[in-house]
Every structure is written in C-alpha cells, then in structure tokens.
Amino acid sequence: MLTTKKKAKIIKETGIHATDTGSAEVQIAVLSERIEELANHLKKHLKDKHSRRGLLQMVADRRTHLKYLENSDKKRHTAIVKKLGLKK
C-alpha cells in the first residue's frame, strides 16, 4: 500500500509546481508506484484474482494518461517515460 509520505515524495519529484497533484505526470507516477507494489504482491499471492483485476485497471488507466500526454505534449510525455523507465 502506498503510504502518505511515499505519495508526497512522488508528487514532489514529478509535480510541475508546489501544489500540483492532478497533472498527468503526477498521476502516471503515482499509478506506476501502485502498479509496482501490486505486482510484487501478486508474485507472492498467485491466486488473488481480485487484486489482479485491480492491477489491470490501473495499467489501463496509466496507459490512458500516457496516451493523453503523448497527444497533447510530446516533450512532457518523453520526459516522464524516461524518468520512470517505462517502455513504450
């Protein structure tokens, strides 16, 4: 589970300005962290189908945000993909 401190750190690192919590970059970064944590959980608990469904929803949501950012601003998209180490 993503703690408040960890989430605040992610927001501080990827936010455009000090009070930024809703930009596409921040949402992608937070989703990426949650996806990573849930993927590690599913490696231990192979039969947890409900969490697997949630993981797939988060991946689809992150993909939607990435697609939006790619269509609206290529530079920001490239920067966030490079920063988070995501593959296209």
Secondary structure, DSSP 8 states (H G I E B T S, - for coil): ---HHHHHHHHHHH-SSTT--SSHHHHHHHHHHHHHHHHHHHHH-TT-HHHHHHHHHHHHHHHHHHHHHHHH-HHHHHHHHHHHT---
